[in-house]
Amino acid sequence: MRSVSTRTSRIPEEIGNLIASPQAYARQKQLLSAFRGLRESNPVGRVELEDFDPFWAVTRCADIVAVSRQHEIFHNGDRATALVPRATDEKVRALMRGSPHLIRTPVHMDAPEHPAYRAITQSWFTRQSVSTLEDRIRGVARHCLDRMSALGSECEFVHDVVRPFPLRVMLSILGIPQDDAPEVLALTEKFFQGQDEIDIADKASAKDPARHAKHLFHVLSEFRTYFKPLIEARLKAPRDDVITAIAHAKIDGTSIRSFEAISYLLILATAGHHTTSSSIAGGVWALCQHPNEFRKVAADRDLIPNLAEEAIRWTTPVQHFMRTAARDTELNGQRIAAGDWLMLCYLSGSRDEAVFDNPDCFCVDRSSEAAIAFGHGAHICLGRHLARLEMRIFFEEMFARIDRIELNGEPRRCASVFVGGPTYVPVRYNIVAA
């Protein structure tokens, strides 16, 4: 199951270590340079590391899109959908009776289950459906920016301002009480906690190779405790919300299991806000570093949709996804064997010179048509229309409030191979008089 075809272009071990290192994603400069070299000379390369099963690093945008669109060949469900050490995979399988997944959502499924489960909530996230939320989203954005104004001329943008914004929008769609936002946010922060933060919190387990799996298993049990009563309540008294849709969902006439229902709500509540807030924070970080781009948007607010797309590309909060070859195939001249594991390196694809002019420049007037951060094919991001709307509205309201913003310290990114983004963005700004 875990073989890699022998006719390969093996990636040097030091570069493989970068690709698998959480700290490399926090610092990025060396990693982005390594990705640039791979795109030039070894775009589908084999990585062999002592603590990981072998995998292919797919670094060009065109190859990432090709894999994403061939969901019948490259599966989500067969193995872990994020790069994990062998010890973590073994621990997860032990905990989950052989399954490589701690949760089971549409992200972890293939056809025919995937489209059936996706259809349960898809109508809630169409472009037309989310457009009806504009007034509600604008109200939440204004509330968050009121806090930014109340803090005077300095704040830490991630936690003081933006992190609660898309969460409160998502809670209203799901049907979760707004008073529960702090609890759900705390659980989400633990779910996406960087590897370095987990180590700091528990020094005794820092050398345990399966520590991340144990950490996630504990967090998931807390999510189950939270969501189970909500599902039970909707089964007794349905409402017009996503919890009700999931609680009453049936596949081929049979109600979905509690495990899948809770998993579904978990992924919507976490990924549905963390990636959007990270993209906004990444965009603000970039605007501080490129004041001329800030001035462009301030002078022409029609650039805000482009700013949102560029912030997503620049930040790339979902930094990779894994796929598993269901049969022997070929990708960019490399023979891929059935069972091979492939890493779709979105962080690399978002800087692909073949797609983006001057990809290492942050440009608010860049054409955004080829962006890959939301994925392609059957597994394209369910919430992409909502995320774009939220970002557009937030930036519209932000540019109506401030006429200058700059860094007020050294920002930091999350040390995580899978879902990353800014964790600390200290800023100084000038509030425009009302």
C-alpha positions as CSV (number, residue, x, y, z in Angstrom):
1,M,0.0,0.0,0.0
2,R,2.8,2.4,0.8
3,S,5.2,1.8,-2.0
4,V,6.6,4.6,-4.2
5,S,7.6,3.8,-7.8
6,T,11.3,3.3,-8.2
7,R,11.8,5.5,-11.3
8,T,11.9,8.9,-9.5
9,S,13.5,12.2,-9.1
10,R,14.3,12.1,-5.4
11,I,14.3,15.4,-3.5
12,P,17.4,16.1,-1.4
13,E,16.9,15.2,2.3
14,E,17.5,18.7,3.5
15,I,14.7,20.0,1.3
16,G,12.4,17.2,2.3
17,N,13.0,18.1,5.9
18,L,12.0,21.7,5.1
19,I,8.7,20.5,3.5
20,A,7.9,18.4,6.6
21,S,9.0,21.0,9.2
22,P,6.3,23.1,11.0
23,Q,9.0,25.7,11.8
24,A,9.8,26.1,8.1
25,Y,6.2,27.2,7.4
26,A,6.4,29.7,10.3
27,R,9.5,31.4,8.8
28,Q,8.8,30.6,5.1
29,K,11.7,32.4,3.4
30,Q,13.9,29.2,3.1
31,L,10.9,27.0,2.3
32,L,9.6,29.3,-0.5
33,S,13.1,29.3,-2.0
34,A,13.2,25.5,-1.9
35,F,9.8,25.4,-3.6
36,R,11.0,27.7,-6.3
37,G,13.9,25.4,-7.0
38,L,11.6,22.3,-7.1
39,R,9.2,24.0,-9.6
40,E,12.2,24.7,-11.9
41,S,13.9,21.3,-11.8
42,N,11.8,18.7,-9.9
43,P,8.1,19.6,-9.8
44,V,6.9,16.1,-8.9
45,G,9.6,14.8,-6.6
46,R,9.9,11.9,-4.2
47,V,10.5,12.7,-0.5
48,E,12.0,10.0,1.7
49,L,12.4,10.9,5.4
50,E,13.1,8.6,8.3
51,D,9.9,9.5,10.3
52,F,7.5,9.7,7.3
53,D,6.1,7.3,4.8
54,P,7.5,8.3,1.3
55,F,5.4,10.9,-0.6
56,W,5.5,12.9,-3.7
57,A,5.8,16.7,-3.4
58,V,3.7,18.3,-6.2
59,T,4.8,21.9,-6.5
60,R,3.6,23.4,-9.8
61,C,0.1,24.9,-10.0
62,A,-0.8,23.0,-13.2
63,D,0.0,19.6,-11.6
64,I,-1.8,20.5,-8.4
65,V,-4.9,21.4,-10.5
66,A,-4.6,18.2,-12.5
67,V,-4.5,16.0,-9.5
68,S,-7.4,17.9,-7.9
69,R,-9.6,17.4,-10.9
70,Q,-8.9,13.7,-11.2
71,H,-10.7,12.6,-8.0
72,E,-11.4,9.2,-9.4
73,I,-7.6,8.5,-9.6
74,F,-6.4,10.6,-6.6
75,H,-8.4,9.8,-3.5
76,N,-9.0,11.7,-0.2
77,G,-10.2,8.9,2.0
78,D,-7.6,6.2,1.6
79,R,-4.9,7.8,3.8
80,A,-4.4,10.9,5.9
81,T,-5.4,14.1,4.1
82,A,-2.6,16.0,5.8
83,L,1.1,15.1,6.0
84,V,1.6,13.4,9.3
85,P,4.6,11.4,10.7
86,R,4.4,7.7,10.6
87,A,4.0,7.5,14.4
88,T,1.0,9.9,14.2
89,D,-0.6,7.8,11.5
90,E,-0.2,4.6,13.5
91,K,-1.6,6.3,16.6
92,V,-4.6,7.6,14.8
93,R,-5.3,4.1,13.3
94,A,-5.0,2.6,16.7
95,L,-7.5,5.1,18.2
96,M,-9.9,4.8,15.2
97,R,-9.9,1.0,14.6
98,G,-7.8,1.2,11.5
99,S,-9.1,4.4,10.0
100,P,-6.5,7.1,9.1
101,H,-8.9,9.9,10.1
102,L,-9.8,11.2,13.5
103,I,-12.9,12.8,12.0
104,R,-14.9,11.9,8.9
105,T,-16.2,14.8,6.9
106,P,-16.7,15.4,3.1
107,V,-13.0,16.3,3.0
108,H,-12.2,12.8,4.0
109,M,-14.5,11.1,1.6
110,D,-14.5,10.0,-2.1
111,A,-17.4,9.3,-4.4
112,P,-20.1,8.2,-4.0
113,E,-20.2,9.3,-0.4
114,H,-18.5,12.7,-0.9
115,P,-21.1,14.2,-3.3
116,A,-23.9,12.8,-1.1
117,Y,-22.6,14.4,2.1
118,R,-21.6,17.6,0.4
119,A,-25.1,18.0,-0.9
120,I,-26.5,18.1,2.7
121,T,-25.2,21.7,3.2
122,Q,-24.3,22.9,-0.3
123,S,-27.4,25.0,-0.8
124,W,-26.4,27.1,2.3
125,F,-23.2,28.1,0.7
126,T,-24.1,29.0,-2.9
127,R,-23.2,32.5,-4.2
128,Q,-26.9,33.4,-4.1
129,S,-27.5,32.1,-0.6
130,V,-24.5,33.9,1.0
131,S,-25.4,37.1,-0.8
132,T,-28.5,37.4,1.4
133,L,-26.2,37.6,4.4
134,E,-24.4,40.8,3.4
135,D,-26.2,43.1,5.9
136,R,-25.5,40.6,8.7
137,I,-21.9,40.2,7.7
138,R,-21.4,44.0,7.5
139,G,-22.8,44.4,11.0
140,V,-20.4,41.9,12.4
141,A,-17.5,43.5,10.5
142,R,-18.4,46.9,11.9
143,H,-18.6,45.5,15.4
144,C,-15.1,44.1,15.1
145,L,-13.8,47.4,13.7
146,D,-15.5,49.3,16.5
147,R,-13.2,47.4,18.8
148,M,-10.2,48.4,16.7
149,S,-11.3,52.0,17.0
150,A,-11.8,51.7,20.7
151,L,-8.3,50.4,21.2
152,G,-7.0,53.8,20.0
153,S,-4.1,53.7,17.5
154,E,-2.5,50.3,18.3
155,C,-3.7,46.7,18.5
156,E,-2.7,43.1,17.9
157,F,-4.8,42.6,14.8
158,V,-5.3,38.9,14.8
159,H,-6.9,38.3,18.2
160,D,-8.1,41.8,19.0
161,V,-9.9,42.4,15.7
162,V,-10.3,39.8,13.0
163,R,-10.3,36.3,14.6
164,P,-13.9,36.5,15.9
165,F,-15.3,38.1,12.7
166,P,-16.0,35.1,10.4
167,L,-16.6,32.9,13.4
168,R,-19.7,34.9,14.4
169,V,-20.9,34.8,10.8
170,M,-20.5,31.0,10.7
171,L,-22.2,30.5,14.1
172,S,-25.3,32.3,12.8
173,I,-25.4,30.0,9.7
174,L,-24.9,26.9,11.8
175,G,-27.5,28.0,14.3
176,I,-25.1,28.2,17.3
177,P,-25.8,30.9,20.0
178,Q,-23.6,34.0,19.7
179,D,-23.0,33.7,23.4
180,D,-21.1,30.5,22.7
181,A,-18.6,32.3,20.4
182,P,-15.8,32.5,23.0
183,E,-16.1,28.7,23.7
184,V,-16.1,27.7,20.1
185,L,-13.2,30.1,19.3
186,A,-11.2,28.6,22.2
187,L,-11.8,25.1,20.8
188,T,-10.9,26.2,17.3
189,E,-7.7,27.7,18.5
190,K,-6.7,24.5,20.1
191,F,-7.7,22.5,17.0
192,F,-5.4,24.6,14.8
193,Q,-2.7,25.0,17.4
194,G,0.8,25.0,15.9
195,Q,3.2,22.2,16.7
196,D,5.5,24.6,18.7
197,E,2.6,25.8,20.8
198,I,1.6,22.2,21.7
199,D,5.2,21.5,22.8
200,I,5.4,24.6,24.9
201,A,2.1,23.7,26.6
202,D,3.3,20.2,27.5
203,K,7.1,19.9,27.9
204,A,6.9,16.4,29.2
205,S,5.4,15.1,25.9
206,A,7.6,17.2,23.6
207,K,9.6,14.2,22.4
208,D,6.5,12.0,21.8
209,P,6.2,11.6,18.0
210,A,2.4,10.9,18.3
211,R,1.8,14.0,20.6
212,H,-0.1,15.9,17.9
213,A,-2.5,13.0,17.4
214,K,-3.1,12.7,21.1
215,H,-3.7,16.5,21.3
216,L,-6.2,16.4,18.5
217,F,-8.0,13.4,19.9
218,H,-8.5,15.3,23.2
219,V,-9.8,18.5,21.4
220,L,-12.2,16.4,19.3
221,S,-13.7,14.9,22.4
222,E,-14.4,18.4,23.6
223,F,-16.1,19.3,20.3
224,R,-18.2,16.1,20.6
225,T,-19.3,17.1,24.1
226,Y,-20.3,20.6,22.7
227,F,-22.1,19.5,19.5
228,K,-24.0,16.4,20.7
229,P,-26.6,18.3,22.7
230,L,-27.2,20.8,19.8
231,I,-27.8,17.9,17.4
232,E,-30.2,16.2,19.9
233,A,-32.1,19.5,20.3
234,R,-32.6,19.9,16.6
235,L,-33.8,16.4,16.2
236,K,-36.6,17.3,18.7
237,A,-37.2,20.8,17.5
238,P,-35.9,21.6,13.9
239,R,-34.9,25.1,12.9
240,D,-33.9,26.9,9.7
241,D,-30.2,26.3,10.2
242,V,-27.3,24.1,9.2
243,I,-27.3,22.1,12.4
244,T,-30.9,21.0,11.6
245,A,-29.9,20.1,8.0
246,I,-27.1,17.9,9.3
247,A,-29.1,16.4,12.2
248,H,-31.9,15.3,9.9
249,A,-29.7,14.3,6.9
250,K,-30.2,11.0,5.3
251,I,-28.1,9.2,2.7
252,D,-29.9,6.6,0.6
253,G,-32.8,6.8,3.1
254,T,-30.6,6.1,6.2
255,S,-29.8,8.8,8.8
256,I,-26.1,9.7,8.9
257,R,-24.3,8.5,12.1
258,S,-23.6,10.8,15.0
259,F,-19.9,10.6,14.3
260,E,-20.3,11.9,10.8
261,A,-22.7,14.6,11.9
262,I,-20.4,15.9,14.6
263,S,-17.4,15.7,12.3
264,Y,-19.3,17.7,9.7
265,L,-20.2,20.5,12.1
266,L,-16.7,20.6,13.5
267,I,-15.1,21.2,10.0
268,L,-17.6,23.9,9.2
269,A,-17.2,25.7,12.5
270,T,-13.4,25.5,12.4
271,A,-12.2,25.7,8.8
272,G,-15.2,28.0,8.0
273,H,-13.7,30.9,10.0
274,H,-10.0,30.2,10.7
275,T,-8.9,30.3,7.1
276,T,-10.8,33.5,6.3
277,S,-9.6,35.4,9.4
278,S,-6.0,34.2,8.6
279,S,-6.3,35.5,5.0
280,I,-7.6,38.9,6.2
281,A,-4.7,39.1,8.7
282,G,-2.2,38.1,6.1
283,G,-3.6,40.8,3.8
284,V,-3.2,43.5,6.5
285,W,0.3,42.3,7.2
286,A,1.1,42.6,3.5
287,L,-0.5,46.0,3.2
288,C,1.7,47.2,6.1
289,Q,4.8,45.9,4.3
290,H,3.7,47.4,1.0
291,P,2.2,50.9,1.8
292,N,1.9,51.8,-1.9
293,E,-0.6,48.9,-2.3
294,F,-2.5,50.3,0.7
295,R,-2.6,53.7,-1.1
296,K,-3.8,52.1,-4.3
297,V,-6.8,50.6,-2.6
298,A,-7.5,53.7,-0.6
299,A,-7.6,55.7,-3.9
300,D,-9.7,53.1,-5.7
301,R,-12.1,51.0,-3.6
302,D,-13.0,48.9,-6.6
303,L,-9.7,47.1,-6.1
304,I,-11.0,45.6,-2.8
305,P,-12.2,42.3,-4.5
306,N,-8.7,42.0,-6.0
307,L,-7.2,42.7,-2.6
308,A,-9.2,39.9,-1.1
309,E,-8.0,37.4,-3.8
310,E,-4.4,38.6,-3.4
311,A,-4.6,38.2,0.4
312,I,-5.8,34.6,0.0
313,R,-3.0,33.8,-2.5
314,W,-0.3,35.6,-0.5
315,T,-1.3,33.9,2.8
316,T,-2.4,30.5,1.5
317,P,-3.8,29.4,4.9
318,V,-4.4,25.8,3.7
319,Q,-0.8,25.1,2.8
320,H,-1.3,21.6,1.4
321,F,-3.6,18.6,1.1
322,M,-2.6,15.0,0.6
323,R,-4.0,12.6,-2.0
324,T,-3.5,8.9,-2.5
325,A,-3.2,7.3,-6.0
326,A,-6.0,4.7,-6.4
327,R,-4.2,3.1,-9.4
328,D,-1.0,3.3,-11.3
329,T,-0.8,6.6,-13.3
330,E,1.6,9.3,-14.5
331,L,2.0,12.9,-13.4
332,N,4.3,15.3,-15.3
333,G,6.5,12.4,-16.5
334,Q,6.7,10.6,-13.2
335,R,5.2,7.1,-12.7
336,I,2.9,7.1,-9.8
337,A,2.0,3.7,-8.3
338,A,-1.2,2.7,-6.7
339,G,-1.1,3.5,-3.0
340,D,1.4,6.4,-3.5
341,W,0.9,9.4,-1.3
342,L,1.0,12.9,-2.9
343,M,1.4,16.3,-1.2
344,L,-0.3,19.1,-3.1
345,C,1.9,22.0,-2.1
346,Y,-0.6,24.9,-2.4
347,L,2.0,27.3,-0.8
348,S,4.2,26.5,-3.8
349,G,1.4,26.7,-6.3
350,S,0.4,30.1,-5.1
351,R,3.9,31.4,-6.0
352,D,4.1,29.6,-9.4
353,E,5.9,31.9,-11.9
354,A,4.1,30.1,-14.8
355,V,0.8,31.4,-13.5
356,F,1.5,34.6,-11.5
357,D,3.7,37.5,-12.8
358,N,6.2,38.5,-10.1
359,P,4.6,35.9,-7.6
360,D,6.8,37.1,-4.7
361,C,5.2,40.6,-5.0
362,F,2.0,41.6,-3.2
363,C,-0.1,43.3,-5.9
364,V,-3.7,44.4,-5.3
365,D,-4.4,44.9,-9.0
366,R,-3.2,41.4,-9.9
367,S,-5.6,39.2,-12.0
368,S,-6.9,36.5,-9.7
369,E,-8.5,34.1,-12.1
370,A,-5.9,31.4,-11.6
371,A,-5.7,31.3,-7.8
372,I,-5.7,27.8,-6.4
373,A,-6.1,28.4,-2.6
374,F,-9.7,27.2,-2.7
375,G,-8.9,24.0,-4.6
376,H,-10.3,22.6,-7.8
377,G,-12.5,19.8,-8.8
378,A,-15.0,17.8,-6.6
379,H,-13.3,19.0,-3.4
380,I,-13.3,22.7,-4.2
381,C,-13.9,24.7,-1.0
382,L,-17.6,24.6,0.0
383,G,-17.4,28.0,1.7
384,R,-15.4,29.9,-1.0
385,H,-18.3,32.3,-1.9
386,L,-18.9,33.1,1.8
387,A,-15.1,33.7,2.4
388,R,-14.8,36.1,-0.5
389,L,-17.9,38.0,0.6
390,E,-16.7,38.3,4.2
391,M,-13.3,39.5,3.1
392,R,-14.7,42.1,0.6
393,I,-17.0,43.5,3.3
394,F,-14.4,43.5,6.0
395,F,-11.9,45.4,3.8
396,E,-14.6,47.8,2.7
397,E,-15.4,48.7,6.3
398,M,-11.7,48.8,7.2
399,F,-10.8,51.3,4.5
400,A,-13.7,53.4,5.5
401,R,-12.2,53.6,9.1
402,I,-8.5,54.0,8.6
403,D,-6.2,56.0,6.3
404,R,-2.9,54.6,7.5
405,I,-1.6,51.3,8.9
406,E,1.9,50.0,9.7
407,L,3.5,47.2,11.6
408,N,4.2,47.9,15.3
409,G,6.5,45.0,16.0
410,E,7.5,41.7,14.4
411,P,4.5,39.6,13.1
412,R,4.5,35.8,13.5
413,R,3.0,32.9,11.5
414,C,1.8,29.6,12.9
415,A,4.3,26.7,13.0
416,S,2.1,24.2,11.1
417,V,2.6,22.2,8.0
418,F,-1.2,21.9,7.2
419,V,-3.3,25.0,8.1
420,G,-1.2,28.1,8.9
421,G,-1.4,31.9,8.7
422,P,-0.6,34.8,10.9
423,T,-0.9,34.3,14.7
424,Y,0.4,37.8,15.7
425,V,0.2,41.0,13.7
426,P,0.9,44.1,15.9
427,V,-0.2,47.3,14.1
428,R,-0.4,51.1,14.4
429,Y,-3.1,52.9,12.5
430,N,-4.9,56.2,12.1
431,I,-8.7,56.3,12.5
432,V,-10.5,58.5,10.1
433,A,-12.7,61.0,11.9
434,A,-16.4,60.2,11.4
